[in-house]
Amino acid sequence: MRILLIEDDRKLNHSLKYQLEKENFMVDACFDGEEALFYIDQHMHDCILLDRMIPSIDGARLLSIIRKKNITTPVILITALGTVNDKVTGLDAGADDYLVKPFDFEELLARIRCVTRRSPLFHENDTLALGDLTLHLTDSRLTGPASTCSLSKKENELFQTFLRNPGQTLTREQLLNKVWGIDAEIENGNLDNYVHFLRRRLSAVGSSVTLRTVRGVGYCICK
């Protein structure tokens, strides 16, 4: 799962990024609203942690922009503004949850699990499913009608990306940014190799789900 962390307190930003990555999240961290908007426009995150008081574009305005763009990524506001009115304003603006500083890291993890679990593609036991295919997120297993196989970390992340966007054509840039990150130095050929690996996995478990190539654009998973 990839998280966008928007927090201008550099000490807290670095601390949260470190702790989240220890929990095996992929984290893109930024410190102001303009930089955050660049990341948000890539449509590559599963959850956004947003501070209310950030430079250039404040958190409330940024949240409004996100929702006007019809971006439905879950957003957790993290802020020192903790009155009932502050919470109501944040939730009415489109936040999925509201966490007041200072907070316990375990509570943040629980809230991340909660807002991401609300997706209709999520099952209570941390799986994603499409047709006769089931991806077990925690232990990186893929199950189909014929068998089950283990996945590498990158195979798991790619399958997650596809299964959260069934029937949608994902561009090569979206896939590279989502799984490897915007700043990663990776060649397009590596993506093609991993798609080949995923197709072999689908065949190995006997699934009827297909991973189609959309020429000149990217890939699409269909049942």
C-alpha positions in Angstrom: 0.0 0.0 0.0 1.3 3.5 -0.9 0.6 6.4 1.4 1.0 10.1 0.7 2.1 12.0 3.8 1.6 15.8 3.8 3.1 17.3 6.9 5.2 20.5 7.1 6.8 19.7 10.5 9.9 18.1 9.2 10.7 16.2 12.4 7.2 14.7 12.6 7.2 14.1 8.8 10.5 12.1 9.0 9.4 10.2 12.1 6.0 9.1 10.6 7.7 8.2 7.3 10.2 6.0 9.1 7.6 4.3 11.3 5.2 3.7 8.3 8.0 2.2 6.2 8.9 -0.1 9.1 5.3 -1.4 8.8 6.0 -2.1 5.1 4.0 0.8 3.7 5.4 2.7 0.7 5.5 6.4 1.6 5.8 9.6 -0.4 6.4 12.5 1.9 6.0 16.2 1.1 5.9 19.4 3.1 3.5 21.8 1.3 0.3 21.9 -0.7 1.7 22.5 -4.1 4.1 19.6 -3.9 1.3 17.4 -2.5 -1.0 18.4 -5.4 1.6 17.2 -7.9 1.7 13.8 -6.2 -2.1 13.6 -5.9 -2.6 14.2 -9.6 -0.6 11.0 -10.3 -3.5 8.9 -8.8 -0.9 6.6 -7.2 -1.8 6.5 -3.5 -4.2 4.3 -1.4 -4.4 6.7 1.5 -3.5 10.4 2.1 -2.4 11.7 5.5 -3.0 15.4 5.4 -2.0 18.1 7.9 -4.5 21.0 8.1 -1.8 23.7 8.5 0.6 23.5 5.6 2.2 26.1 3.4 1.2 27.3 -0.2 -2.2 25.5 -0.2 -3.6 24.8 3.3 -5.0 21.4 4.1 -8.7 22.4 4.0 -8.4 24.0 0.6 -6.3 21.1 -0.7 -8.9 18.6 0.5 -11.6 20.6 -1.4 -9.4 20.5 -4.6 -9.0 16.7 -4.2 -12.7 16.1 -4.0 -13.6 18.5 -6.8 -11.2 16.5 -9.0 -13.4 13.4 -8.1 -10.4 11.8 -6.4 -11.9 9.3 -3.9 -8.6 8.3 -2.2 -9.3 8.1 1.6 -8.0 11.1 3.4 -7.1 11.3 7.1 -6.7 14.8 8.5 -3.9 15.0 11.1 -4.0 18.3 12.9 -3.7 20.1 16.2 -7.1 21.7 15.6 -9.3 19.5 17.8 -12.5 21.3 18.6 -15.8 19.7 17.6 -16.3 22.5 15.0 -12.9 21.8 13.5 -13.7 18.1 13.2 -17.1 18.7 11.6 -15.6 21.2 9.2 -12.9 18.7 8.1 -15.3 15.8 7.7 -17.8 17.9 5.8 -15.0 19.0 3.5 -14.5 15.4 2.4 -12.1 13.9 4.9 -12.7 10.2 5.7 -11.3 10.5 9.3 -9.8 13.1 11.6 -6.9 12.5 14.0 -5.9 15.1 16.6 -2.2 15.7 17.5 -0.5 14.4 19.5 -1.6 10.8 18.6 -0.4 7.3 19.2 1.1 5.7 16.2 -0.9 2.5 16.8 -4.1 4.5 16.5 -2.9 6.0 13.2 -2.3 2.5 11.9 -5.8 1.4 13.0 -7.4 4.4 11.2 -5.4 3.7 8.0 -6.7 0.1 8.1 -10.2 1.4 8.7 -10.5 3.9 5.9 -8.8 1.6 3.3 -11.0 -1.3 4.3 -14.1 0.7 3.3 -13.3 0.1 -0.3 -15.7 -2.4 -1.9 -12.6 -4.2 -3.3 -11.4 -4.9 0.3 -12.5 -8.0 2.2 -12.3 -8.2 6.0 -9.5 -10.7 5.8 -7.2 -8.4 3.9 -7.8 -9.8 0.4 -8.6 -8.4 -3.0 -10.7 -10.4 -5.4 -11.8 -10.3 -9.1 -13.7 -13.1 -10.7 -12.1 -16.4 -9.7 -8.9 -14.7 -8.5 -8.1 -13.8 -4.9 -5.0 -11.9 -3.7 -4.0 -12.4 -0.1 -2.3 -9.1 0.8 -0.5 -9.9 4.0 1.3 -13.1 3.0 1.6 -12.3 -0.7 -0.4 -15.3 -2.1 -2.5 -15.6 -5.2 -5.3 -18.1 -5.3 -7.3 -19.3 -8.3 -9.4 -22.4 -9.2 -6.5 -24.7 -9.8 -3.9 -23.7 -7.1 -2.2 -21.1 -5.0 1.2 -19.5 -5.5 3.5 -17.1 -3.7 4.4 -13.7 -5.1 7.4 -11.5 -4.8 6.9 -8.0 -3.2 6.8 -6.2 -6.6 4.4 -8.8 -8.0 2.1 -8.3 -5.0 2.2 -4.5 -5.4 1.4 -4.7 -9.1 -1.5 -7.1 -8.6 -2.8 -4.8 -5.9 -2.7 -1.9 -8.3 -4.5 -3.8 -11.0 -7.1 -5.4 -8.7 -8.0 -2.0 -7.2 -8.7 -0.7 -10.7 -10.5 -3.6 -12.5 -11.5 -2.8 -16.1 -9.5 0.4 -16.2 -6.5 1.0 -18.4 -3.6 2.0 -16.3 -0.8 3.8 -18.1 2.8 2.7 -17.9 3.6 5.9 -16.1 0.9 5.3 -13.5 2.1 1.8 -12.9 5.8 2.8 -12.6 4.9 5.7 -10.2 2.6 3.6 -8.1 4.8 0.5 -7.6 8.4 1.9 -7.9 7.8 5.6 -7.1 8.2 8.9 -9.1 11.9 9.2 -8.5 12.8 5.6 -9.1 15.3 4.9 -11.9 13.6 2.0 -13.7 13.3 1.2 -17.4 10.1 0.5 -19.2 11.3 -3.0 -20.0 11.3 -3.9 -16.3 7.5 -3.2 -16.2 7.0 -5.5 -19.2 9.0 -8.2 -17.5 6.8 -8.0 -14.4 3.6 -8.0 -16.4 4.9 -11.2 -18.1 5.5 -12.7 -14.6 2.0 -11.8 -13.5 0.5 -13.5 -16.6 2.4 -16.6 -15.7 1.0 -16.5 -12.2 -2.5 -16.2 -13.5 -1.9 -19.2 -15.7 -0.3 -21.2 -12.8 -3.4 -20.7 -10.6 -5.8 -21.5 -13.4 -7.6 -18.1 -13.4 -9.8 -16.9 -16.2 -8.8 -13.3 -15.3 -6.7 -11.7 -18.1 -4.1 -8.9 -18.1 -4.6 -7.1 -21.5 -2.1 -4.9 -23.2 -3.5 -1.6 -24.4 -1.1 -0.7 -27.2 0.6 2.6 -26.8 -1.0 3.2 -23.4 -0.5 0.5 -20.7 -2.4 -2.5 -19.3 -5.8 -3.5 -18.0 -7.0 -6.4 -15.9 -10.4 -8.0 -16.7 -12.4 -11.0 -15.6 
